[in-house]
Amino acid sequence: MPREASAGGIVIRESDGTWEVVVIRPHGRPLWALPKGHVDPGESPEQTASREVHEETGLTASLVAPLGEIRYVYQFRGQRIFKRVHFFLFRYQEGVLGPLPGPRVEVDEVRWVPVGQLVPLLGYKGEKAVAARAVRWMRAQGLLPEPPSPARKPVEEGN
């Protein structure tokens, strides 16, 4: 089975006291996703993720932490392909979302969303898992508050 490697990123920024994340709407798709693309020969996954973030969003961002990878099999022209996608967390440095130079054929729309909307907004199961890892990392770093604990039922004492 042929194999492919891709890499992508979750870009975060703080704006007016709220953490936001960049999402893209891939060309011709009705769902939201994370910027990602194929690892070119001679490129590391980190370099690919940084390049793809810039190409698909117009932003420059600095690498913060690895977020692991997702693996899946997809079918293209009747052939099953095994794919690994490495993801990294980035912190926004500069740039503005909007039209990019040249033909923009891979992405129809790009936007900032509050980090709390990220996981439910994403359209791919594997990307939801990566986004949840990013949120946990941000909580561990004290950037986000812990979620409220679910209400517990009182323990009944014996008769």
Disulfide bonds with the S-S distance in Angstrom:
none
